[in-house]
Every structure is written in structure tokens, then in C-alpha cells.
Amino acid sequence: MKKLLLGFLFLASLVAALWYAPSLANRGVYESLVIDFRDDVSPELVQQELGTIAQQYGVFPRLNSDFSAAQQIYVFEGDRALLKELKRSELRDYAKSISPNYIYTTLDAPNDPDYPKQWNFRSINLEPAWAETKGRGVTVAVIDTGVSRVPDLENTEFVKGYDFVNNREDATDDNGHGTHVAGTIAQSTNNNLGVAGIAYEAKIMPLKVLSKQGGGTVTDIAEAIRYAADNGADVINMSLGGGGDADVMREAIDYAYSKGVVIVAAAGNAGSNSASFPARYPNVIAVSATDASGAKAPYSNFGAGVDIAAPGGVTGPDSDLGGILQNTIDPETGESVFRAFQGTSMAAPHVAAVAALVKSVGVTEPDEIAQILKQSARVVQGDELNHFGAGQLDADGAVKLALKGQITVRDFWRWLQQNGYLNLRFWVDGGVYALPTKIAMVLGSYLLAWFLRNYLPGFGWAVSGGLIMGSSGLFFLRGFYVFDLPQAPFRVLGSSLPEWGGVLFGSSLLNPLTASVLIPFGLIALLLMHPSLKWFSIALSVGVSSCLLVSAAVDPAMMLLGNGAIARGFLIINAVLCMGIATLAAKAAHEHEQWG
């Protein structure tokens, strides 16, 4: 019963995929088609194929540009119907790809209406980093005045936090500072509301340690650090500080660091020549602030202990355009507002959020993340007083450095997309081979094998390998093209046994010698006494039978025999013969094994 249910679910999902394929593939817009010929195809043969296209379809391919001759890339007017015809023609044997010449447009920035006011994100080179990661899977603890779920944090994911000031789980903000900080890190983005956040797919852990007036004890802060480390935080942001070096704070920081947590803190706003605590501690990344021009903000601490600089902004009596704009609360009313703040408190969450981006691409150790942030920073020359530490934060540089030398899951999917394998039309319309036809051949081979279930030893490697090789081959390999490597192995592996004759002759037509009972009969006669290969040869004959039957129904085109009744009859007769000798051989092998 379980096998029947699994079979039904498989067939249902296949039908659904084929049903929805046209709508999924139609998302791209194009008015022309592009042929990219293989590098090993001679220019003379290319011109011959282009002439055939012009004669048969009335379109006239041309080089895409003056630089296209070396790559042999041609474009011409065409629609989906012509694309489908060309992909099923012999042209596919000479082309790396035959695809729509899609029309792309400029990539839009986030649709948050006030995003253009966030000069700070452009100054850290954020948008290119978003192409690689948005911080998914990383939790950032905001140790601050708490965080309120203002409207522009509604789509941001929160994890359980704590209020250490009032000793309760509800860590709601009553000041506005913590909510603003959380917004820089992970404001809900692309929600047509307000502004954006840097690592907007990261999770926020709200930990309230500062009262409504903005003050809090080192004991509460130290407990919050330990809470964050023990409850899954990957990054801690502390936009707070003071002048005292407390053992309880140092020990908590060392504890969190030992558990792999990246700790970021504001350098302080006194304009003095040293970072404040906790930013001064060795295992904390201390962040100074810059203004919109990239200069050190006048209030920012600098000098001893400063590790890196990030936008903190400068607001004035007449304009907030130079500040850091986020959604927060009005502490007087508790209502949601969009306000621009200034301070190293605003600079620190930029670094914490980029640390989250770096961690999300696979760098786990806090010292490695800190090193990446510093190495990728834009160095400021002539910084004798250490206003900027290692330099100005560069989000894209940090993410690129983190990914350097890695082959990530994103890289793999990008490769699949660039080669067309994620475009369902590539499969359904026959970019490699028509998917429904190949699926029908595979399922047909297993269905025919089911009738011999009393004689077969099961569907192990020998039987399954024979069924696949005889019916469909590894058809997805047919479209692989690797520069400077011979293509014959890919085309052979990507074809079933009946198709080999055509493939070796560079044709999509079936060859009567391989699309017949001859090779299956010879293999069965040769291997019938082998303990395991006999089952491979028998299953191969069954698979060939399925391939020939489906070909007879769908496309009986054959060398010498054409594509009419003669070819169709030839395929059906040989399919019956293949199934017949497979049945006789399976019975004989089964009886031989029974009687020893």
C-alpha cells in the first residue's frame, strides 16, 4: 500500500509540474532568439546551418555584435513556436544553446519608499552584497533598550528575548533607541513601507538592559550577554558603553566569544582618544562613526581600541538628512515614527549586520569574521590618530572575501541557472530531450519490467541500470558542454542505446541498427550465464522495448526509413521482439538459479 501511495504521489507531482511548466517558463520577456554555436563547430558548418534556418523558417540570423564572431553567437527574430522547432531540429547537435534572447532591465533597489534617504547603506557598498546573502539563518541579539514590533519590523523574524531591567520575558522598547538599532540590522525590507535593513533575513533577539531613561547596570548587560550566548545568538550588538572596566562584563564577553558569538559595540560619543567599554575589550569589535562624507563624525571616539568605522551620521537643527533613518517609537507616546539618529550607537549595528551576512555564507569563528571585516574595509590613508581603525566598512567586500575559494550552494544554483537547467521550458520543449517523452520511456520500462517481476531478482543496480540505459539514458547530460573537452562522451551517456546510432553519426534520427532487437539479443546471448550482468542485459532489452514503443508513438523518424508507417512498424515489431527475448531469457535465468 505504501508503494502504491508513493507511486501515486510521484505521478501527481509530475503531472502538476508539467501542467504548470508553461506559466513558470513564460515569466521572461523576449522578442528574439539566440544561438550560441559550440566552439568546435567550423565557421563553414555554422554558415550552412544558418542558411538552412533562413530557408526553412524565413528568418535571417545575424551576429549579435562586432565581438560575436569569435563566440559564434547569432540572434534573429523568433517566438516560442520557432524556439520549440529549432530545439527539436538537428541544429541542437551543433549549438551550446538555443534560447530566448530575454530582455533584462535595471535591477531595482528595495521598494521601501524612503530607501533613497538611506545614504549610509550605499556608503558601505551594500547592494552588491545582497546578491549573495541577506543574512538568512543568523540570529543577532540586540542588547539595548528593548525592541518594539513597529510596522516596519512586522515581517522581521524575532526569537525569544528577555527584559533584564524588569525581569520579564517581554522585552518591549520604551525608549526608541533599541528599536532603531534593530531596524538598521534587520528592518523589514521590500515591503513597500518605510526603509530597509542590512541583514533583513536575519532574526532579532531583543534583550532589554537599559531603562526608559537609557541607563543600565553592567550586571544586567553581562547577564544578557550570557543569555544571548546560551540561546543561539550568532552576533551580539551593544550600542551602549561607559567608562568602567568590570570583571563581570569581561568574563561574560569572553564566555560568549568562546561559544562562537561575534560581539560588536559602539566606540562611544565623547570625542575622546579611546573607545569606551565594553568596546575596549579584546574580544569585541569596536566601531567608530563617520558622517555622510566619510569623515569621522565629530562626536565619535577614536584612537585606542577602535577596530573599524561605519556610518553613524550627523543630524542638524534644520535637517535630519545626514542622520541614520529607521523606524522606531516615540518614547513620549509609544507610537511608531521614522526618525534619523546620530551616534556610534548607529554605526555599531552596521557592523553587526554585515557580520551576520558574513556568518550566513559559512564563516563561523568570531576571530575569522572580525578579520574578514577588517581586511575588506576600505583603508583611509593618513589616519595617524586611528579615527577609522582598519578602515571604513565594506559590506560587499566582506561577503566576497568570505566567499573567496568557496563553492557554495548558491554557486551551484547559479551554475544550473546559467546553463538553462532551471528553466522548465529547457526540459519540456526539448532543450536536452523532451522531458515528458523521456519520463514516459523510463516509466514504461519499469512498467514492462513489472510484468516480469516473478522472474527478476528485484530492482537493484543491474536491473535499474539496464532499464535506464535501454530506455532514456542519462538524458540530462546531453546538453553539457565543457570547453576543450570532447562532447561525444556526454552525448553517448545522455542517450539510450537505441539512440546511439544517430548520436555517433551526429544526427537526431534513430539508426535502424541500434534501434532494433540486434544489440539486446547479442548481449543476452553473450551474458546469459553471467551471475549479475545477465540481469543487466535482460533489463536493457526491456528498456529498449519501452524506448522503441514511445518513439513509435511520438517521433518515429529514422535513417533510411523516414518517419511514416514503415518506420513506425519497424519500431513496434522490434519492441515486441525485445520484450519477447527478455521474457524468455528472464524465465530461463530464473529457473537456472532455482535449480542451481
N, C-alpha and C positions, 0 to 999 in steps of 0.2 A: 504493500500500500504506500509506503514511504517513497519507493522508487517511482511509482506512478504519479504521486503528487509532485515530486521534483521534476519529472519529465513534463508534467503539465505546466508548472511554473516557468520552466525554460522556454517552452514553446510560446507561452503567453507573453513573456518578456521579449522574445524575438519578434512576434507579430507586432507588439507595441512599438518596438524600435523601428521596424520597417514602416509602420503606419505614420509615425511622427518624423521620420527622417527628412522628407521634403521640406517641412516647415522649419526644422532646425538648420538645414543646409541653406535655406533661402535668405538667411539674415544678411549676407553680404550683398552689396550692390555692385553691378558691373555692366558695361556696355560692350566690352570686347573680350577676346580670349588671348592667351599667351602660350606659345610652345617654346619650351626650353629643350633643345636637342642635346643628346649625350655628346660628351667631348670626343668620343671615339668614332663618331659618325662623320664621314668625309663631307666637305662642302658640296661636292658634286651630288652625293646622295641626298643631302639636305635640299638642294635646289630641285631635284627630281620629285621629292615628296611635296614641296611647296607647289610645284606645278600641278601635281595630282589634286591637291586641295583646291586650287583655283579652278581646275577643270570640273571637278565633281560638285563643288559646293558654291561656286560663284563668288568666292571671297579671295582677297589678294593679300597674303601675309607680307609684312614689311619689317625691317629691322626696327627695334624699339628706339634706338638712338645711334649715334656715331660710335658708341662704345660697345654695342651689342654684337658686332660681327665676331669678335673673338669668342664670346659665350654662345653664339648662335641662338639668340633669343628673338623670336618673331611675334608680332601682335597683329590682330586683324579683328574686324567686327564679327560678332557672333553672340548667340544666346544659348540657353540651356539645351535646346534640342540639338544644335550643332555640336556643342561640347560632348553630349552623350554619343553622337555618331562618331566623332573623332576618337573618343576613348575606346570605342569598340572596333576601330579600324586597325589596319596594320601599322599605322603611324605610331602606335604606342610602343612598338618594338624599337623605335629609334629615338624616342623622347624620354628625357628625365621626368618631365611633367607636361601635362596638357591641362590647363586650369583657367578659371576665370581671372581676368585682369581687374581685380577688385579695386574700387575707388575708396581710398582711405582719406580721412580728414584729420585735422589737427586734434591731438588728444586734449580733451577739456580738463581744466583744473577741477577740483571738487566743486560741486554745485551749491555749496553753502554760500549764501548771498554776500556775507561780509568777509569771505576768504581773501579778496583782494587787499583788505586792510591788514592782513597778517604778513607784513613785510619780514617779520622775524623768521618765518618758515622759508622764504626764498633766500634769506641770508645764510641759512645753514644748508642750502642745496638739498632740500627735502624731496621735491617731486621725483627726481630720478630714483631715489631710494625706494619710493612706493612701488616702483615697477618690480622690485624683488620681494618686498615684505611690508606688511603693515602691523607687525607685532603679534600676530596670532599665536596663542599658546603660552604667552608670557604674562605673569601677574606682577603688577607694580604696586607696592604698598606706599600710600601717601600718608606720612606721619606729620600731622598738621592740625588744623582747627576742625577736622572732620570734613566730610564731603556730602553735599545735598544733591539729590537727583533733580537738578534743574532740567528744563525741557531739552536743552542741547546735550544732556547726558542720558537721555531716555534709552537710546539704542546702545549705550556703552554697557559692557558686561561687568557686573560687580560680584565680588566674593565677600564672604562674611568678614566683618571687621569688628572693632571694639572702641568704646569710649572710655579711656583711662582717666579722664577728668571726673566723670560722674559714675564710673564703674557700672557700665551697662553696655549691651550689645549695639544699641542704636547709636551710630557714630555720625549723626547729622551735624552739619556745619551751622554755627550760629554767628560766624564772623565774616565769612566770604573768602578768606584767604585760601583755605584748603580746597574749596570747590574750584577756584580759579586755577590753582596749581594742577589739579586733576584734569581740568579742561585742556591745558597745554599738552598733557601726556596723552589723553585719550578722549578728547571731545568727540561726540558722535559726529561722523563725517559723511558727506554725500547724502544728507537727509533733508536738503533744501531748507535748512534752518541755520541761522547764525553763522558760526565759524567752524573751523576744523581742528583736529588734534593730530599729533605727530604719529603715535603708535595706536591708531584708533581701533585696532582689532585686539589690543591687549586688554587684560582685566585690571580693574582697580580694586585694591583692598583699602578701605577707609579706616584710618586709625587716628582717633582724636586724642591729642595730648596737650593742646593749647586751648585755653578758655576763650570766651567771647571777647575778652579784652586782649587776647593774643599772647598771654603768658602761660608757661607750664614748667614743671619741675623735671630735672634730669632723671629722677626715678621713674616717672611716668614714661618719658621718652625711651629710657633703657628697656622698660618692660615691653613697650610697643615694638622695639627692635627685635627682641627675643620672640615676641608673639608672631611677628611677620616671618622670621626665620623658621619657626616651628609649624607654620600653617601654609607653607607653599609659596611664599613670595619669592620672586626671582630678582627683583630690583627694589630697593628702598629709596624713596626721595624724602629728604629732610630740608625743607625751605625754612629753616629756623637756626638759631645759634645764640651763643653768648660767650662770655669771657672766661668761664671756669673749666678747668680740666678735672673731670670727675672719674674716679676709678670705675664706678658702676656703669658709666657710659662707655668707657674704653672697653671694658670687659664684654658688654653687650655687643658692641661693634665687632670685636674680634670673634665672638661666638657666631654672629650672623655670617661674617666673612668665611669662617671655617666651614659653614654649611653651604657655601657656594653662592651667597647673595651679593649682588653688586650694590654698593652703598654710595649715594650721591648726596651732597649737601651744599648749601649756599655759602659762599665765602664771607658774606656779611656786607652791611651797607654803611659802615663807619668811615669809609675812605681812608682806612689806615693801612699800614705796610705789613699786614699779616692777615691770614684767614682766621676767622673765629672758630670756636668749637661748635659742633663736632667735625666741621670740615677740616680742621687741622690734623686730625688723627691719620696715621699712616694708611689705614685700610679704607679710607674714604676719598672719593673723587671730589675735590673742592672746585667750585665753579664761580668765576668772576663774571661780571656783567659788561656787555657792550651796548652802545646805542645804535640807532638805525644806520649810522655811517660806518660802523665797525670800530669806532674808537672806544676806549674804556669809558664806561659810564662814570660820571663824576662822583657818585656816591660809593662806587664799588671798592671793596677791599682788594688789595693786590699784594704782591711780594710773597713772603714766606707761606708755603703751604698751598698756593694756588696751582691747580693742575691743568685747567683748561678754561676757555672763555666761551660764553654763549649769550644770545640776545637777552638783555634784561630791560631794555627800553628806558626812555626818558619822557616823562609827561610834563606838560607846562600848564600855566594858569589859563591859557586860552585854547589849548588843543591837546587832545589825547592821542593824536595820530602817531606819535613816537613811542607810545606805550605798547604793552603786550595785551592784546584784546582777547578775552574769553568770556564765557557765560558763567556767572556766579550769582550770589544772592546779595541783596541789600541788607546789611546787618540791622538796620533800623526797622525794616518792615518784614524781612524774611522773603521778599518777593524776588523773582528771577530778574536779573539785569545783565546787560552786556557792558562790561567796563574794561578800560585799559589800566593796568597797574604797571609799576616800575619796581625794580629791585633785583638783587641776586636771587631772591626767592622765586622770581620769574625765570631767571637764567637756569637754575638747577634742574627744573623739570624738562627743559630741552635736552639736557644731557642724559637724564634718567630715561627719557622716552627713546632716544637713539640707542642707549644701552639695551633697551628692550628689543629694538629692531635687530641689533647685532645678536642678541641671545636667541632670537626666534629663528635665525638661519643656521644655528647649530653650534655656536661657540658657548661653552658652558662655564668655564672657570672665570671668576671675577677678575683675576690679575690679567688674564688674556684679553678680556673685554676692555679693561682700563687701558691696556697697551694699544689695542686697536683704535680706541677713541683718540688717544694721544698721537699715535703715528699718522693717522689720517687727517688730523687737524691742519688747518691752513696756518702755516708758520708766519708770525708777524716779525719782520726784521727790525732790529734796533730796539728790542724790548728789554732794556737793561734792568728795569725795575720790576720785571715779571708781572706786567699787567694781565697777560693772556696765558700764562703757563705754557703748555705745549703749542698753543695756537687757538684759532677760532674753530669751533665745532663744525664738522662737515659730515652731514648725515649720509650722503651718497658715498663719499669716500670711505666712511667707516663700514658700511654694508658691503661695498665692493672688496675692501680689504679682508673682511670676514669671510667672504665667499671665494677668495683667491685660492685656486688649486682644488676647489671642491667641485664634485659633480653632484648637484643636488636634485631632488625630486622635481623642482621647478625647471631645472635644465632639461631633464628627461622629457617633461611635458612640452617644453618649448621645442625640443627636437621633433617630437611627434607632430606638433602643430606645423612647424616649418616644412616638414616633409609630406604634409597632407593627410596623415593618418587619423587626425581628429576630425576631419571633415567627412561627415557621413556620406555625402554625395560621392566622395572618392571611392567608397566601398560600394554603395548602392548602384551608382551609374557605371561602374566598371573601371575605375581608375587603375586598380590592380587586376581584379577579375570581379565580375558582378557578385556581390555578397549573397543575394538570395539563391543564385544558381549553385554557388559553392556549398552553402549550407544545405541545400537540397541534396547535393551529391553525398555529403558526409552523413546526413541523417538517413538517406536512402541506403547507404552501405551498412549502417548499423541495423536498419530495419530488415534488410535481406539476411544479415548475419543472425538476426533473432530467429529466423525460420530454421537455422541450423544449430540452434542453441543446445540441442540434445547431443550434438557431436563435438562441438567446440569446447576447449578447456577453460573458457572464460574470456574476458576482455583484457588480458594482460598486454605487455608491450608488443608481443609478436602479432597478436590478432589486431589490436588497435593500430599499430604501425602499418600493417598491411592494408587495413581498411582505408586509412588516410592517404597513404601513398597511391593506392589504386583509384581513389575517388576524387580527391581535391588537391592533394599535395599541400605543402606549406604555402598556400597561395598569397599570404601577406608579404612573403619575401620577393614576390615577382616585381614589385616596384622599388626595391632597394637599389640605390646607385651610390657607389663609393668611388671617388676619383682615383684613377690609376689602378683599380682592381678589375680583373676580368668579370664580365657580367654573366657569362654562361652558367657558373655555379648557382647564382641567385635565380636565374630563370628556370633552371632544371629543378632545383629544390622547391621553387614556387609553383611547379606544375605537377599534375598527376601523371602516372605512367602513360595513359592514352594520349596525353598532350605533348609528350617528349619529342615525338617525331616532328611535329610542327615547330617546336621551340628550337630544335637543333638546326632547322632549315631557316630560322628567322621568320617564321610565319605563324599567324594565329589560327590557321586551318588545321584540322585533325589529319594526321597521316594514317592511311589505311593499314600500314604495317604495325604501328603501335596501338592504334585504336581498334584492336581486334583481340581475338582469343589466342593469338600465336604466342606472345610472350608469357601470359599466365599459364598456358598449357605447358610450355617448356620449363618454366620454373617449378611447377608442381611435379612434373616428371623427374626433374633433377633433384629436388629436395624432399620428396615424399618420405624418405627413410630417415631424414634428419630429425632429432628429437624436438627441436623448437622451431627451426626455420620452415618446417613443413606447414606449421600453422600460419606463419607469415605469408607463405606463397598461396595458401588457400584463401586467407583473408584478402590478399591482394587481388585475387581473381574475383572475389565478391565485390570489392571496391571498384574494380574496373567495370563490372557489370552495372553498378549504380551510375558511374560516370557516363557510360555509353547510353544508358536509358534516358538520363536527364538531358544529355547533349542531343539525342534524337528528338526530344520534345521541345527543347529551347532553341538550339542552333546546330543543325546537322552539317554545317559547312565542312567539306573535306577536300583534300587534294585529289585531283583526278575525277572524283565522283560528284563534285558540285554540292549543292545544298537542297536538292529536291528529294523525290521519293526514293531514288536509288540509294543516296547516301543515308537517308533515314532508315530504309530497310536493312542496309548493311549494318548499321549500328545496333538495331534491335536484334537481329539474328546473332551477332557476336555477343551481345549482352546475355542472351539466353544461353549460348554455348558456355560463356564464362561461368554463369551461375550453375550450369549443369555439371561441368567438370569439378567445380568447387564442392558441390554436393556429394558427388561420387568419391572424391578424394577425402572429404571430411569423414564420411561413413567408413571408408577403408582404414583411415588413420585411427579413428575411434575404436574400431574392432581390433586393430592390431595392438593397441595399448591395453585393451581389456584382456586379451588372451596372451599378451606378453610375447 
